[in-house]
Amino acid sequence: MTATLTKRPLFRLMQQVSFVGGEGIVRSYKPNAGTWAYLVEMPLGVDPIFGRVGAETMVLLNEADLRAA
């Protein structure tokens, strides 16, 4: 049996973060290859004429891609 050590996540749930291309709020995170992957919800803009398609405002990003806002 081997143990994998992962550092603690830098960001917490409901924390405002920014990244290249936008900003959002951390909704969840999970360990991923020795680091953390974060599900970030971006704020909704004005409704398009054709309506919303689905969860188009969620993006999965690695910890290295995020900055505290």
RODO-2510 file (C-alpha; in nm, 4 decimals, decimal comma):
residues 69
     n   res          X          Y          Z
     1     m     0,0000     0,0000     0,0000
     2     t     0,1329     0,3451    -0,0864
     3     a     0,0207     0,6815     0,0406
     4     t    -0,0159     0,9804    -0,1882
     5     l     0,0391     1,3142    -0,0219
     6     t    -0,1522     1,6092    -0,1624
     7     k    -0,1114     1,9609    -0,0332
     8     r    -0,4143     2,1408     0,1044
     9     p    -0,6261     2,3312    -0,1492
    10     l    -0,5395     2,7003    -0,1915
    11     f    -0,9014     2,8027    -0,2511
    12     r    -1,2165     2,7231    -0,0543
    13     l    -1,5820     2,6796    -0,1422
    14     m    -1,7690     3,0012    -0,2283
    15     q    -1,4402     3,1925    -0,2733
    16     q    -1,4238     3,4497    -0,5537
    17     v    -1,1448     3,3651    -0,7998
    18     s    -1,0179     3,4988    -1,1308
    19     f    -0,8498     3,3333    -1,4276
    20     v    -0,7559     3,4148    -1,7852
    21     g    -1,0887     3,4801    -1,9513
    22     g    -1,3011     3,5631    -1,6504
    23     e    -1,3862     3,5254    -1,2875
    24     g    -1,6219     3,3203    -1,0781
    25     i    -1,6962     3,1402    -0,7533
    26     v    -1,5516     2,8029    -0,6472
    27     r    -1,8387     2,5532    -0,6239
    28     s    -1,6358     2,2339    -0,5645
    29     y    -1,2854     2,0904    -0,5846
    30     k    -1,1168     1,7516    -0,5926
    31     p    -0,7602     1,6167    -0,5935
    32     n    -0,6143     1,5712    -0,9404
    33     a    -0,2632     1,4390    -1,0138
    34     g    -0,0965     1,5829    -0,7037
    35     t    -0,2793     1,9159    -0,7191
    36     w    -0,6450     2,0315    -0,7120
    37     a    -0,9081     2,0766    -0,9818
    38     y    -1,1779     2,3381    -0,9155
    39     l    -1,5280     2,3683    -1,0580
    40     v    -1,5823     2,7434    -1,0971
    41     e    -1,9205     2,9007    -1,1697
    42     m    -1,9018     3,2167    -1,3761
    43     p    -2,1668     3,4894    -1,3302
    44     l    -2,4540     3,4882    -1,5791
    45     g    -2,4691     3,7711    -1,8280
    46     v    -2,7764     3,9055    -2,0025
    47     d    -3,0088     3,6282    -2,1270
    48     p    -2,9539     3,5642    -2,4972
    49     i    -3,2540     3,5825    -2,7309
    50     f    -3,2593     3,2035    -2,7734
    51     g    -3,2492     3,1392    -2,3951
    52     r    -3,0054     2,9440    -2,1806
    53     v    -2,8780     2,6091    -2,3042
    54     g    -2,7606     2,4611    -1,9736
    55     a    -2,4597     2,4782    -1,7424
    56     e    -2,2613     2,6949    -1,9840
    57     t    -2,1277     2,9009    -1,6953
    58     m    -1,9283     2,6226    -1,5247
    59     v    -1,5603     2,5642    -1,5973
    60     l    -1,3157     2,3072    -1,4551
    61     l    -0,9714     2,4573    -1,3897
    62     n    -0,6459     2,3461    -1,2310
    63     e    -0,5210     2,5260    -0,9229
    64     a    -0,2323     2,6843    -1,1181
    65     d    -0,4839     2,8608    -1,3448
    66     l    -0,6615     3,0440    -1,0605
    67     r    -0,5917     3,3611    -0,8628
    68     a    -0,7753     3,4953    -0,5584
    69     a    -0,9972     3,7859    -0,6597
***
